[in-house]
């Protein structure tokens, strides 16, 4: 597989806390949202693909079945939001709020 985040995929990702991992996923989602709103579909797609890569690394490093299930659902709804019909009626604000909590938790644990 051709990783965009080669260093993280090489094992560094597992050294981050779950909150740090999800905050990083959220950063890429935020970039995808910003580029989408600026009308740059290509940059938005690239940022979203990076977000999916990080989310997949998070899923692969998850230890509990319930966490894997939640992350898989997040992946599904994100894909629906960015590439399909948005049948879950997600909004930019919904995603920003969801990932903000991980950013806050990651900073609080430092």
Secondary structure, DSSP 4 states (H G I P E B T S, - for coil): ---SSHHHHTTGGGGS-HHHHHHHHHHHHHHHHHHHHTT-HHHHHHHHHHHHHHHHHHHHH--SHHHHHHHHHHHHHHHHHHHS--TT---HHHHHHHHHHHHHHHHHT-
